Amino acid sequence: MTIDLTALGWDAARAAAVRRGQRPGRVARVDRGVCTVLCAEGPVRASLGGAVLAAAARDLTSLPCAGDWVLLGTWPDGPVTVEKVLPRRTALVRRTAGRDASGQVLAANLDAVAVVEPVHPEPDVARMERLLSLVHASGARPLVVLSKADLAADAAAVARQLARVAPGVPVLPVSAEGGAGLDPLRAEVVPGRTLGLLGISGAGKSSLVNALAGAVVMPTQAIRRVDGKGRHTTTWRALVPIPGGGAVLDTPGVRAVGLLDGADGLDRAFADVTALASTCRFTDCGHAVEPGCAVRAALESGELTARRWESWRKLQRELTVESRRREARLAAERRGGWRRGRRHSARP
């Protein structure tokens, strides 16, 4: 089995980093520190090399993840190791559940990311806004896919309604079951490009992968009829090459996604709110009691809904808290390094 790496996004800029004895590949999945890497001669299983482990000790986000381009080394006795993770052009990063304000890279080197939101029982607008903020911050092009569109009486009307809270983002009603609406998604999966799928369990992400691949490559399960929710069918992140070129990266259903450092992503996801705030009389307007507040005027006129405003405020507060936590953690690390340096210098 051979793999055309250029169809997966390999190019001259990345090739310049290859050194003698190394071979390139793209990470398809990671299982407890062992990577499945797509190389020119086929899939290879590789453990983590010393340089990669040392980098991870300083920053866990440097660990290889699905979508990464890596350089492999082969030892004389046979084992294959990941010796280097090449610089990421885009990275989908969420905050971890702990209190240390660290991040987890969900996927890397995605050209576009589709937020998959099922139309049944009804789309969760606040969740969609949160995920779009994450995608905007990643550097990838955001899309919204309204999955299971065949279950809606008028999926096009739902798409038009959601487009109002997704400024500049295509909102695509799609039915993986019947194939309706798949063509705009297929346009995102062409040689050299990778489409990521992000959404809750039961949203239909794996069904979309199968539809785009033209074969059953990801397992699927039926959702519960009572609430439209699903179980975790995909429990790992998987990069799936598509016949004809390109790839789709499926992610497990996300229950919670915390924003880590995405002020720019939040501004872009809420471009309408940002534009209003920029026209307030005072640049430091708190949008509470200040005269000439364009946000308050838009709320009073109905141009801006209270629901969207509160959604923006909630995410803004979350980013502020995480920024303070991160600054505190970095300050603690600097103090720890200074103390270690003092101890070493005090030794005879």
N, C-alpha and C positions, 0 to 999 in steps of 0.2 A: 504493500500500500504506500503510495506517495501522496504528498500534499503540496499544493501550490501555495506557498507562503505569501506571494504577492496578492493572491485573491483574498487573503486574510488581513492585508494591510502592510505587509513588509515592503520597505522602500529603501532608497539609497541613503537617506539620512540615518536610518537605523543601522543599515549595513556598515556604515563607517565606524561603528563602535566594536565590531567583531575583531577579535585578536586570534592569532594562530592557536590552534588546538581547541577553539570554541566553536560551537554551532548554535544558531539561533532557533528559537521556537516561541510559540504563543501558548500561554497557560490556559488550558481548557477547564480545569477544576483543581481544587486543593482539598486533600483529605488528611487532616491531622499532620500537617507539615510535609506531606508528600504530594508533589505536583504531577498532574498529567499534562504533558507538554506536547503540542502539535508541532512536529519537526518535518523537514522536507521528506524524510524517509518513513514517516509515520508517527503515531503516538509513542511517547517515551515517558516512563515513570522516573521521577528525579527527586531526590531528597535535597535539603538545603545545605549549601556550602558554607564554609567558615566565614567568608566575607559577608554573606547575606545574614547569617546569624548575628554577627557583630553589629551590623547596621540595625538589625531589629532590636538589639539590646538598648540602642539609643532612641529608636523611634519605631514603634510597632507598625505604623502605617507603611513602613518600607518593605514589609513582608510581601512576597508575591501573592497575587490574587488572580481570579479569573479575568482574562483580558490582557494581562501583562505580557509584554515581550521580554524574554529572558535569554541569557547566554548560558549554555550548558558546557560542562566539562566532563570527560569520561576518564576514570581512573584505570591504571594498568590491570587491576584485578576485576574490572567490570562495572562497578557502581557509577551511576550518573548523578551529578549534582548541579544545582542551580548556582552559578558563580556570580551572576550579576543580574539585577533587574534594571532594564533600560528606563530612561526617564519617561514618565507618563505624560501624554498630551492632554488627557482628561481623566478625572477621577471622581467617582461617586462616593462621597464620604459622609457617614452619619456619626453622630455622637454615640459613644458607648453608654451602657446603662449605669456605670459607676459615677462617682462624684469627682473624678480626677480630670474631667474635661478633656478626655482623649478621644481619638477618632478611630473608626473602623472603615477601611476601604471595601466597599461592596463590589466594585468592578472598576476596571481601568480601560482606557483607550476606546471609549465608545464615541462614535460620531453623532449618534442621536439616541435619545432615551424616550421611550413611550411610557407615560404614566397610564397604566391600564385600570380603568374604573368601570365596573359592571353597571349596566343600566337597571338590573333587577337585584334587590327590590327597588333601590333608587341610588343614584350616585351620591357619594359623601363629598360635598363641596369643600369642606374644611380640610379633609384628608388630601384631596386633589391639590389644593393650594399649598399645603405643606410639602408634598412630594415635588411639585413644580419648583418650589424654592430650592430644594435639594438639587434638582436637575440643572437649573440655571447656574447654581454655584459650581457645578462640576465642569462647566465649559462645553458640555455636549449640547446639541440642538434639542429642545424639548418638543414633545408631541403629547397629545392626549388621545388615547384610544378608548372609545366607549364600547366595551366588549359585550357580547351576547345581545347585539342590537336587534336580533330577530325576536326577542322577548318584549320589546317596546312597541307600543301602538304607533308612535311617531318618533323614531330615533333621531331623525333630522331635526325635529323641534327641540329635543333634549340637547342635541349638539349645539344648536344656536343659543340656547339658554346658558350653557356652560361656557361658551366662547366669551361671554361677557365678563367672566371672572378668570379668563386665561388670555390676557392681552398679548396679541401677536403670536399666539400658539395655535397651530392647526388642531382642530378637534374632529376626530374621525370615527364615525359609527362603523363598527366592524362586526361581522358574524363569522367566526371561525368555522362554525358548523356548516353554514351554507356557502361561505366564500364571499359574501357580499362585503364590499368596502375594503378588500385586501390589497387592491392594486396600489393605493398610495403608500401602504406599508412596504410592499415589494420594492418600490422605488428607493426605499432607504437601505435595502439589502442588495447591494450591487458589488462587484469585485472591488476589494480594497476598503469597504465600509462595514461597520458593525453597528447593529441596532440593539440597544438594551431594553429590557422589559422590567418595569417596576410596579408593584401593586400588592394588594392583599391576597391571602390564600383564597382560592375559589374565583378569582377574577377572570380566569381563562388564559393566563399567560402561556402555560404549557400547550394548550390547544392552539394558540396563535403560532408557537414555534413549529408544531407539527404541520399546520396549514402552510406556513412559509416554506418548510422543508419538503413538503409534498410526501411525507412519510411519518410514521409514528416513531419519533426519536425521543420523546419525553412522555413519561406516564401521566395519566390524567385520572381524576376521580369526579364523581357526581357531587354537586353541592346539596346541602340540606334544603328541602323545599320550604320548610317553615320560615327560614330567615335568609335564605340565599347565601349562606356562608359555607366555606369549604375548609377541609383539613389541609395540612401541609403535604401536598403531593411531591413537590420538589423540595428537598431539604438541603440542597447544595447549589452553588452558583455554577452554571454550565455554559460554556461557549460552544455553540453548535454551528459548524460550517454548513453553508447552504449550497446545494448543487447549482453550479453556474457562477459561484463566487459570492463573497460576502459572508457574514456570520450574524447570528442572533445570540445574545447572552441572556439567558433566563435566570432570574433570581428567585430564591424562596419567598413565600408570602411574608410581607413585613407587617408585624403587629404594631410596632412603634418605631418612629423615625425621629430622632432628635437632631436638631440643627446644631452644627458645631461652630462654623466660622463662615457664614454665608450672607453677610450683609448685602453684598452686591446681588446675590441670588434672590434675596427677599425683595430688594428694590425692583428687580426685573420681573419677578412673579406678580408684584403689586405695582406695576408701572402706572396704573391709573391713580392709585393713592399717592405714589411718589410725585407724580406730576401735579396733583392738587397741592400737596404740601409745599412744593417749590414756589407756588404763587401766593403763599401767605404773606402778610405785610411784614412780619418779622421773621428773620432767618432762623431764630431759635424758638419759634412758636411751639408751645406745648399742646396746641389744639384743644384747649380747655376753656379759658375765659379771655384769651387775648383778642383784642379788636382786629378786624381784618383777616380773620382765620378762614382760608378757603375751604379747609376740610369741614369745619362746622357748617359753613354755608351749604356745602354739597350734601351733608347729612340732612339738613333742614329741608332742602329742595327735593331730596330723593335721588339726586344724581349718584350719591354714594350710599349704599345700604348699610345699616347698623351692623348686620351680620358680617359683612366683608371688613368693615372698619375694626370690629372686635377681633376678627381673625388676624388682621395685620398687627394689632396691638399685642396679642398673645405671642405671636412669633417674634416680635421685636423684643419683648421682655425676655423671652427665652434666650435670644442671642446675647442680650446684655448680661444675663446671669452667667452664661457659658464663657463670655469674654473675661469676666471677673475671675471665674474659677481658673481659667487657663493662665491668666496673669499671675494669680497666686501660686499655681503649681510651678510656673517657670521661675518665679522669685525664690521659691523654696529650693528648687534645683540649683539655682545660682548660689544660694547661701550654703548648700551642702557641698558644692564644689569648692567654694572659698575655704570652708572649714577643713576639707581634706587637704587642700593645698597648704594650709597653715601647719597641719600636723606633719606633713612630709618635710616642709622646710625647717621644722623645729628639730628633726632627727639629726643626731651627730654624724 
